[in-house]
Amino acid sequence: MAVIDCGTNTTRLLITDGSDVDIRVQKITGLGRGVGESRRLSEDGIKRVADALSEFRELIDHHKVQSIRAVGTSAVRDALNQSAFIDTASEALNAKVEILSGDLEAKYSFLGATADLDPANGPYLVVDIGGGSTEFAYGTNEPLAWRSVDMGSVRYTEQYLRSDPPRPEELGAAIQVARLHLDDIDREEPQIGRASQLIGVAGTVTSIAAVEIGLQDYKREMVDKFLLKRSAAEDVFRTLATESLDDRIHNPGLDPERAGVIVGGCCILVAVMRHWEIDNCLVRERDLLDGLADEMLETNQANEDG
């Protein structure tokens, strides 16, 4: 099976058979740059994603993939010209690209992140900090409550963090707006903030963990299931937020292409941990892609059994 996520900042591919094959590729494509203000995906952004999808198609053909599911998330949901993107992306991939709702994004992220965890350690709160939105999903074996909120690393960088490095008042504004969104969640789904364990997925959280570990070369197995303490998340935030972009890119563990938006993502993570007074975050490399793939594999198995 192949699953593709055309995200606001990153386009990602997972090829898996559920056991022996696990191939993951990602490219920083910046599809959602500027979409918060213009409400349109740029031609350059669409082209970058189409180029990535063409490369992914070669891998998909090489591995004789049987089924493909490709989704567009926050930036595509927001864009007035989403149909133009869908047409171009689908042609480049030679497969249909669909728009995934925020609610479904939250549910699949939860299923992917928790599939191999002990339910006895739940209930879990899975937080997926993306480029344009952040998804929250609460539950034990399956999501029982979820929310998708318009706050993300690219969105916050463009809206609030205009200086290099960001000024204290810019950081404060970003965190305060995040806290207001979390207040809304408390009113609408109060159980979300009462989970036994916070789980963080996607590039912001895995990058913060990699910086805290000090990885010169990114190693997925060292990041997955790393327990990120709140104090460590705050330390990484302070370090990255007070550095200029030219200095920030040299932090071990941080992809230089992500350095321009990582502080916006940090604002969201520290706001979450402060708001609900959470001591640590279990970092996962399993996320939306895995949730989608697991469902496809289960459906395929059921069809074969039937």
N, C-alpha and C positions, 0 to 999 in steps of 0.2 A: 504494500500500500504506500502511496505517497500523499503527504498532506503539506499544504503550503499556506502560510499566513502572510498576506500583503499588509503589513502594519504601517503605522504612521511614520516610524523611523527606520524599521528593519523589515526586509523580506526574508522569510525563513522556509527551509525545506526539511522535512523528515521523511525518510524512506525506511520502512520497517516491515518485518514479517511477524513481529510479536515475540521473537525469540533470538535468532542468530543475527539478523540484519538490523543495524541501527546506524543509519547514515544521516548526519545533520550538517546542514550548510546554511550560513546566513550572510547577508550582504546589507550594509547600511545604505539604504536607497533614499531616505529622506522624502518619501512621498508626500508627507503632510506639511512640509515647510511652507509657511505662509497661508495655509488653508483657514486658520482661525480668523484671519482678517479678511481675506478675499473670498472665502467660501468656495474656492475653486482649486483643484489640483493643477499644478503647473505642468506645462508640456514637458519640461525637463524631468520633473519628478516621475511622470508617467513613463517616459522613455527609460529612465534608470530602472524602474521596476520591470518593464518589458524586457530589457536586456538581461536582467537577472533571471527572469522566467525562461527566457530562451536557453540560458546556460543550464537551468534546472531541468529543462526538458531533455537535454542530452543525457544527463545522469539518469533520469527516469527511464528513458529508452534503453540505456545501457544495462540497467538492472531489471529489465523486463517487468515493470510494474503492472499489476492487473487493474488497480483502481486508483483514481486520483480525486482528491477533494481540495479545492483551493478557495480561500476566503479572503475578503477584504474587511478590515475592521474600522476603527474610529474615523480616520481621515476620509475613507471612502464613504462611510455613513454620512459624514457632514457635508460632503462636496456636492455642489449644484451640478457639476459635470461628471457625476459618478458613472453615468451610462457610457461616456466616452472612454473612461478608464476601463470599465468592464469589457468593452469591445476590444480595446487594444491589448489588454492583459490576456484575455481569453484566446486571442489570435496568436500571441507570442507563445503561450503555453500549449496551444492546440488542445485545450480542455476548458470547460466552463469555469469561470471565476464568479463566485457568488458573494453577496454582501451578508455578513454575519451580524445579527443584532447584538446589542450590548448585553442583554440578558443571556443569550446563548453563549456568548464569549465567556461570561462569568461562570456559567455552569460547566462548560467544557474545561476551563482552566482548573476548576475545583476537582473534576473527575481525574484529570491528568496528574495533578499534584498529589492527590491522596490515595491513588489506586493501590500502592504498595505499602501504605502506612497502617499501623495497628489502630483499629477503631477505638480501642480502649483508651488511647491517648487523646481522643477527641472530646468534645466537638472542636473542629478546626475552623479557622478563618483564613481563607486563601485570598491574598491581595495580589493582583496582577497589574503592576504599574507599567503602562504602555506610553507611547509617545503622545497620544491624543486623549486617552481615557484611562481610568483606573477601575478595575472590576473587583468587587467584593462578593465573596460567596461563603456562606456559613453552613456547616453540617458535619455529619460523621461519616456515614457510608455514602451519602448522596447530598447534594445541596438542598437545604431547606429554606434558605432566604438568600437573596442576592440583590446587588445594585450595581449599575454601571454609571460612573460619574465623569463629567467632562473635565478631568484634570489629568495631565500627563507631562512627561519631561519636555517634549517639544512645545506643547501648548503653554506651559508655565514659563519656559525660557523666553518665548516670543512675547508673552503678555506682561511679564513682571521683571525679568532679569535682563535689563537692557545694558547694563554697565559691565565692564571687564576689568577686575572681577566684580561681581554683583555688590551693590552697596547694601549695608545692613538693613536699610528701610525697604529695599526691594525684596530681600530674603524674608523679612518680616511680613510683608504683604502677601507673598506667595503662601507662606505657612498659615497665615490668618485665614485666607480664603479656603485653604484645604480644611482647616478646622471647622469653618462654617458648613462645608459639605458634610463633614463627619457629624456635626450636630443634626443635620437633616436625616442622616442615616439612623441616628439614635432615636429620632422621633418616629421614623417610618418602619424601621426593623430593629428594635432595641436589642434583640438577641445577638445581632452581629458582633457587637462589642463585648460579648461575654464568653467568647470562645476560650478553650483551654490552651490552644496553641495557635500562634500566628504563623502562617506559611507565606513566604514571599517568592514570587516567580517573575520571570522576564528580566530584560537586560539591566534595568536600574539596580535591582536587588542583587543579581549575580555579580554585577560589576563592583558594587560596594563590598560584597564578600571577598572578591578577588583582590581588591585593594587592601582590605584588612589583613588577608592572608599574606599579601605581598608576592603574588604570583608573577614571576618574570614571563613565563609562558603559560597561557591559560590551560588549565586542566579541569575538564568537566567533572571528573570523579572527585576532585578535591573540593569543589564548590557545592556539589549536590549533597544535601543533608548537613551542610555546615550550619552550626548554631551561631547566629550573629547576635551578639549582645547589644542591648540598646545603647550602652555607653560606647561601644565600638562604632556603632552606626553614627552616633553623634560626633565622635572623633573624626571619622572619615568625612562627614559632612563639613565640619569646620575646616579641615585641611583643604578639601576641594573648593569650597566656597570662597576661601580667602586667597586662592592662587589665580593668577591670570591664566587665560587659555594656553598661552605659550608654555607656561610652567606645568599646568595641570596635565598636559598630554604625556608627561614623562613619569607619571605615577605607575609603578608596576601593578599589573592587573587591570589597568584601564585601557580599553581600546581607544586609540587616539581619535577615531571617527565618532566615538560616543562622548568625547570630552566636552563638546560644546553644549550638550543638553543634560549631562549627568547631574549638575547641581539642581536643576529643576526637578528631576526625579528624587534626589535626596530630600528636598523640601517635603515631598509627599510622604516618603517613608518615615521621616522623623516626626511629621505631624501625626501620622497614624499611631506611632508608638507612644508619643506624648499624650495624645488625646485619650487613649484607652489604658494608659499606664502599663504598657506591655514591656516585659523585661527582656525578651529575646524573640528572634525570628528564625524559623527553620527555613533555610534557603533550599529551593528545589530547582533542578534542571528539567524536571517534568512539568509540562504546562498545557496550554491550549492545544498544541500540536498533538501531544500524547493523548489527550482526551478525545480528540477527533479520530485519531488513528485507532484507539482502542474500540470505539464504537464501530468503525468500519470492519475491523478484524472480527468482532463478535457477530456482526451481520453476515459476513462472509462465511464464518463457521456455521452459523445457523442455517444458511442456505445449503451448504454442503451436507449437513446432517439431515436436512429435510429432503 
